[in-house]
Structures are given as structure tokens and as C-alpha cells.
């Protein structure tokens, strides 16, 4: 009788662990269609706030990286060279801030602006982000984008 009770308790623990695992696994799925659309609009708003009418957000580029929950990449239309817009969540002094970078093979990744409520803020230090963080992501983004494009 004790063996059946032990098996039942073990099954309950295993069931709880499986549910927790499935929950964590589901959080790592790629971005949903609504979120992709919302991020594209946020990037376009940054382009528009910078008065750059030549830049238009194109289609979503899937990223094969664990960063896919914090970083999204889109093509940029209307340019002679292949350009990409990248929106990434960077933690500043006051919490996460959605930062937009522009990337091309010729120019590398460049800071472009801040999306969301900070649309008018182009100075990243006013949003609590350091030059070191911008510099880090400027060097990291080319590797991420090139890796995703080559797969």
C-alpha cells in the first residue's frame, strides 16, 4: 500500500515539474503576430519622429537566438543598400527601454532612437542608458543579424 502512495506522490511532483517546464518553454516561443506588428509601428514612429521620410519598416526577420524575446529585427525599405532596423529592450536606470538601432553591412549598427513614450528622446543618457550599453549592442547586433540571415 505504501508503494502505491509513493508512486502517486511521485506522479504529482512529476506532473507539477512538467507543467512548470511547459510554461517556461512556451515563454521562449517566437514573437506573436500582434507583437511583431506593434514593434514595427514603434520603429516607424521613431523613424517619423526623426523626420526621416526615406525610412520605412519592412518585414520581420526571425532571429535564431535566445535574444528573440528581447530583440526584433525588420528590413528597412527604400534604401539602396540592405538595411535592417533592430528594436531591443535595454535596461536603463529606470527599467527596460526599447532602443532602435539601424544596421547595414557597410555602416555597421548605429543607435537611432528610443521607441514608446520616449519617442521625443533621442539622447539615450536622458533615458538612463549608458554609452557603454549602446556601444556593446552596436558591436553585438551585426553578429546577431548576420547569423540570422545566413541560416
GILIN-V466346 format. One record per residue. RES is the residue in one small letter. OMEGA is omega in whole degrees, 0 to 359 (NA if undefined). D_LAST is the distance of its C-alpha to the last C-alpha in Angstrom with 1 decimal. Layout:
res,omega,d_last
RES,OMEGA,D_LAST
RES,OMEGA,D_LAST
This chain:
res,omega,d_last
x,180,55.6
x,179,53.9
x,180,51.0
x,179,50.2
x,178,50.3
x,178,48.0
x,180,45.5
x,179,45.7
x,177,45.1
x,177,42.2
x,179,40.7
x,179,41.1
x,179,39.4
x,178,36.5
x,179,36.2
x,179,36.1
x,178,33.4
x,178,31.3
x,179,31.8
x,179,30.9
x,179,27.7
x,178,26.8
x,178,27.6
x,179,25.4
x,181,22.5
x,179,23.0
x,182,22.8
x,178,19.2
x,179,18.0
x,184,16.0
x,179,18.3
x,183,20.8
x,180,21.5
x,180,24.6
x,178,23.1
x,181,20.4
x,180,23.3
x,178,25.5
x,177,23.0
x,177,22.6
x,180,26.4
x,178,26.7
x,180,24.6
x,177,26.6
x,177,29.7
x,177,28.9
x,182,28.3
x,181,31.6
x,177,33.5
x,180,32.6
x,178,34.1
x,184,31.1
x,181,31.4
x,184,28.8
x,177,25.9
x,180,24.7
x,179,21.9
x,185,19.5
x,181,16.9
x,176,15.0
x,178,11.4
x,181,10.1
x,177,9.4
x,184,8.3
x,174,11.3
x,180,15.0
x,184,15.9
x,177,14.9
x,182,18.7
x,186,19.8
x,176,17.4
x,183,16.2
x,179,14.6
x,173,16.0
x,175,16.2
x,183,19.6
x,174,21.7
x,180,24.5
x,180,23.3
x,178,23.4
x,177,20.3
x,178,16.9
x,180,17.7
x,174,16.3
x,183,18.6
x,175,17.9
x,185,20.5
x,178,20.9
x,178,23.7
x,181,25.6
x,177,28.8
x,181,31.8
x,184,35.4
x,180,36.0
x,184,32.8
x,180,29.3
x,178,28.8
x,184,26.1
x,181,25.2
x,175,23.4
x,172,21.6
x,180,20.7
x,168,18.0
x,181,17.7
x,182,16.7
x,186,20.4
x,184,22.0
x,180,19.6
x,181,19.9
x,174,23.4
x,180,25.3
x,181,26.4
x,181,28.4
x,182,29.0
x,176,28.5
x,182,30.9
x,182,34.5
x,187,34.0
x,183,33.1
x,181,36.0
x,176,35.2
x,178,33.2
x,185,34.5
x,181,32.2
x,176,35.1
x,178,37.2
x,177,34.6
x,179,34.9
x,183,31.7
x,176,32.1
x,180,31.0
x,178,29.4
x,179,27.1
x,180,26.2
x,178,25.7
x,183,23.5
x,176,21.1
x,178,21.3
x,184,20.0
x,184,17.4
x,178,15.8
x,179,14.3
x,181,12.5
x,182,11.1
x,180,10.2
x,177,8.8
x,180,6.6
x,181,5.5
x,183,5.6
x,181,3.8
x,NA,0.0
